[in-house]
Amino acid sequence: MRRDFLLCLLALSSPLFAQKAAKAKKANTPPPTKPPLVSVDITKLPEGATHLDLWLLCGQSNMKGRGVMPEEPKQDPRIVMMHKMDDQWYHARHPLHLTGDAKTFQGHDNAGVGPGLAFAEVLAEQDKTAAIGLVPCAVGGSSIKLWQKGAKLYEEAIRRAKLALQTTAPVKARIRGVIWLQGEANANPQELPLHAERLRAMIEALRADLELQELPFIACTIGEMKPEPLLTNLKAMNEIQLALPKSVPHTACVDARDLKTHIGDAVHFDTAAQNEIGRRFAQKWAEMTKK
């Protein structure tokens, strides 16, 4: 009996048990904001809106967002989102990349505040007749290799984009563009020489598959918050991102290199920085449409 008791104690104190316990706790803990998502009838435009513009949100964890969420969720009827898991439409709110149940949030992960909602809020403010539909597609830690044609995340983004068009057909919605925040996963000496070509190939494939040859694509630089020698690779990645408009038409890049506030890991932007990035995405879009 004593031997069994000691074995049990050893098992409970093992790192593997601790990891499993932490994972189970994470999976069952609801996000900070608990009210259920509010569903919308996507076949009807909200009051005051004359058209619905769809935007794809793609990239890795900084697009998905890890910022601390506000206590009260915003629910502007002119800004809607396609839920990451059930493909249904709801009033947009943080976290846009919620992977849990729309009512109970069971099964959610660590998604938090990203740039998407602040981006949409500025667009809605700039055009009072527009409704904004956000289609979250980002996945944390994802390499650009997973965003190439034929790869899992690319194909899922195409599926969701086409479904968004299908479900919004009654109001004749249109895909206005893609916002992209990715690069940390490939900021290393082995991947950097291949990144520009992979980025170009992804954009061209998106345009071909969505039959939008001039589909606007707005990238954003990644955070330069790590110390050397890692900072060198991050800076090299950002030079590739910033050079994108010179080689691929109908593209732009938001410069967020001056934003240094993060959630404590020197990787993920905090809420204030994410909201600023969202506003810069919108400003870049305004600059593109004026040309």
WOSULJO-V162120 format. One record per backbone hydrogen bond with DSSP energy under -1.0 kcal/mol. NH is the residue of the N-H (numbers start at 1). CO is the residue of the C=O. Records with the same first field share a line. If there is no record, write none. Layout:
BEGIN
NH = CO ; CO
END
This chain:
BEGIN
5 = 1
6 = 2
7 = 3
8 = 4
9 = 5
10 = 6
11 = 7
12 = 8
13 = 9
18 = 14
19 = 15
20 = 16
21 = 17
22 = 18
23 = 19
24 = 20
25 = 21
26 = 22
27 = 23
28 = 24
37 = 102
40 = 89
42 = 40
44 = 41
49 = 46
50 = 129
51 = 129
53 = 131
54 = 174
55 = 133
56 = 177
57 = 135
58 = 179
60 = 181
63 = 60
64 = 60
65 = 61
67 = 113
79 = 76
80 = 132
81 = 90
82 = 134
83 = 88
87 = 83
90 = 81
91 = 38
92 = 79
98 = 95
101 = 106
105 = 101
107 = 27
108 = 105
112 = 65
113 = 67
119 = 115
120 = 116
121 = 117
122 = 118
123 = 119
124 = 120
125 = 121
126 = 122
127 = 123
130 = 127
131 = 51
132 = 78
133 = 53
134 = 80
135 = 55
137 = 57
139 = 59
142 = 139
146 = 143
147 = 144
151 = 148
154 = 146
155 = 151
156 = 152
157 = 153
158 = 154
159 = 155
160 = 156
161 = 157
162 = 158
163 = 159
164 = 160
165 = 161
166 = 162
167 = 163
168 = 164
169 = 166
171 = 168
172 = 169
173 = 168
174 = 52
176 = 54
177 = 54
178 = 216
179 = 56
180 = 218
181 = 58
186 = 183
187 = 184
188 = 186
192 = 188
194 = 191
195 = 192
198 = 194
199 = 195
200 = 196
201 = 197
202 = 198
203 = 199
204 = 200
205 = 201
206 = 202
207 = 203
208 = 204
209 = 205
210 = 206
212 = 207
215 = 212
217 = 250
218 = 178
219 = 252
221 = 254
231 = 227
234 = 230
235 = 231
236 = 232
237 = 233
238 = 234
239 = 235
240 = 236
241 = 237
242 = 238
243 = 239
244 = 241
246 = 243
247 = 244
248 = 244
252 = 217
254 = 219
259 = 256
263 = 268
270 = 261
274 = 270
275 = 271
276 = 272
277 = 273
278 = 274
279 = 275
280 = 276
281 = 277
282 = 278
283 = 279
284 = 280
285 = 281
286 = 282
287 = 283
288 = 284
289 = 285
END
